Amino acid sequence: MVERRKNMLYQQKQYPFYNPVLVRISIGTCDLTVNYVESLDQSCVEFSHSHDCYEVYYCLSGEQHIYINGTIHTLRAGDFSVIRPEIRHNTNYEPNTLKSYLVFVFTPPTSSVSKSKNAHAEGDFFSEILKYFEKNPFYVGSDKFNCSSIISKMESEIQKNYPGQDQMICALYQEYLISIFRNLDHVENNKSISSNRNLAIQITKYMHSNYYKQISLQDIANVFYVSPRHINRVFEEYFGTSFKRSLNIYRLNYAKNYLIDTDYSVEKVALLVGFSSPKMLYQLFRELEDMTVAEYRKLHCRASLPPSDTCSDDCAICT
């Protein structure tokens, strides 16, 4: 039986990584104020709240469940969320679920007209990224720019009183935000594709790189932040065919390399190019090549031999 301690006091654990000082930083043409930065863990109790600032949650370890606009999202180490102003949110209190995370709160940026032309490009980058939040209340994703290493530097700098500490903290805050928002750059790039033609080409490049995986229409839609229906509409409009048909043709053509260069079974070749079974490969060969897989293999096996040689009937590749 668990012995209960009388007068036990539960409180949020306090970490030295807390900076109560407002820090003003610049990113290109944008000036903003960092209001609040703190390291927290499972002992933190948050109530559902909203405010006039952006808030970045960065999960450092464990698993963090965060409610945003009434929907729960799971962050694991290296995942983060950016929440725009006036959106209700809170981390779910789970005292037995170990986690650590960083909270970074900053005011919406104001534009400064006195910046140099060189700074203007960075300001445009930051302003363009923030346009995403004009239509979207939040972003949840994985960090690809190792922001956790910047957080470690911030923690070290806040704990120690080295000369130039204020300037270093300011620089690290700036580096952290730029790195966080670099993760969103692909979102805006994909959303700003100027035409269906460019989108169609972008998708075909993705298909070339991933044809061997079990990718679906929904997977492609998720990558390019459009609907599955839009993907098919773009393909019909620009190529006169469907996404699925195009993907199968890619797989058929890449299968030819294995059929010519290896003695792999047709079953293995089909799996290597992304077909779930060899049936589709057999069907496509008859339809598009007007021959069977075995006939194609024998034809190209013989074509690769010197004129004086002949392919035997029991050739490992042809059969």
Number of C-alpha atoms within 10 A of each C-alpha: 3 4 5 7 7 6 6 7 6 7 9 11 11 13 12 11 19 18 18 11 11 12 17 15 20 21 23 21 24 22 16 17 17 22 18 17 21 17 23 21 24 21 19 18 15 11 12 14 11 18 14 13 19 22 24 22 21 28 28 23 16 16 18 29 18 19 16 21 16 12 8 15 14 15 24 19 18 19 20 26 22 21 24 24 18 14 19 17 21 18 20 18 17 15 12 8 14 13 21 20 24 20 16 20 21 22 19 17 19 13 16 14 9 9 15 11 11 10 15 18 14 17 21 15 18 21 18 14 20 19 11 18 16 10 8 11 16 19 16 16 15 18 21 12 16 13 19 17 11 17 20 11 13 22 19 14 18 17 14 9 10 10 8 9 14 15 12 16 20 17 14 18 22 18 15 21 17 17 17 22 17 17 16 19 17 14 16 16 13 15 14 10 14 10 9 16 14 13 20 22 13 14 19 18 12 13 19 13 10 14 21 19 14 12 14 13 15 14 12 18 17 12 13 21 13 14 14 17 11 12 22 19 18 21 23 14 14 16 13 12 14 16 24 14 11 16 20 18 17 18 24 23 13 18 21 18 11 19 22 18 12 14 16 15 14 20 14 14 24 24 18 17 23 21 22 14 14 16 12 13 26 17 15 18 20 12 11 10 12 12 15 16 21 15 14 17 22 20 14 16 18 15 12 11 11 8 8 5 9 11 16 10 9 8 11 12 18 22 15
